[in-house]
Amino acid sequence: MASVRFEVKYYYITPGTNAKTAGTLSGTVNSQSETLVMQKLRDKHKGKEIVLRELKWK
């Protein structure tokens, strides 16, 4: 199975606060799936709320 490259812009929020931090991430996933990208973000920012701003497939 071919990997698919992505680039995502997002915010992550610490529960219980209003602090919103912007981030970007690029990488590869096994298929063109927003769910797989979100899993990568959740692994990177454990315990944070993730809000996608923009997702591009390369």
ZAMARGU-4260 file (C-alpha; in steps of 0.2 Angstrom, whole numbers, plus 5000, padded with zeros to 4 digits):
<rodrens>
0) 5000/5000/5000 | 5007/5017/4995 | 5009/5031/5008 | 5000/5047/5006 | 5009/5064/5011
5) 4999/5077/5021 | 5002/5094/5028 | 4990/5100/5042 | 4988/5116/5052 | 4979/5115/5068
10) 4976/5122/5086 | 4978/5112/5102 | 4970/5117/5118 | 4974/5112/5136 | 4957/5106/5144
15) 4951/5118/5157 | 4960/5133/5149 | 4956/5145/5135 | 4974/5144/5129 | 4975/5140/5110
20) 4991/5136/5102 | 4994/5134/5084 | 5004/5120/5076 | 5009/5113/5059 | 5013/5095/5055
25) 5018/5086/5039 | 5021/5067/5036 | 5014/5052/5029 | 4999/5040/5032 | 4994/5024/5025
30) 4978/5031/5016 | 4970/5048/5013 | 4961/5048/5030 | 4958/5063/5041 | 4956/5050/5056
35) 4974/5044/5053 | 4980/5062/5054 | 4970/5066/5069 | 4978/5050/5078 | 4995/5057/5074
40) 4990/5073/5082 | 4983/5065/5097 | 4999/5055/5099 | 5009/5071/5098 | 4998/5081/5110
45) 4992/5068/5123 | 4977/5075/5133 | 4975/5090/5122 | 4959/5095/5112 | 4964/5096/5093
50) 4955/5108/5081 | 4960/5106/5063 | 4962/5122/5053 | 4968/5115/5036 | 4972/5098/5029
55) 4981/5097/5012 | 4986/5080/5003 | 5002/5080/4993
</rodrens>
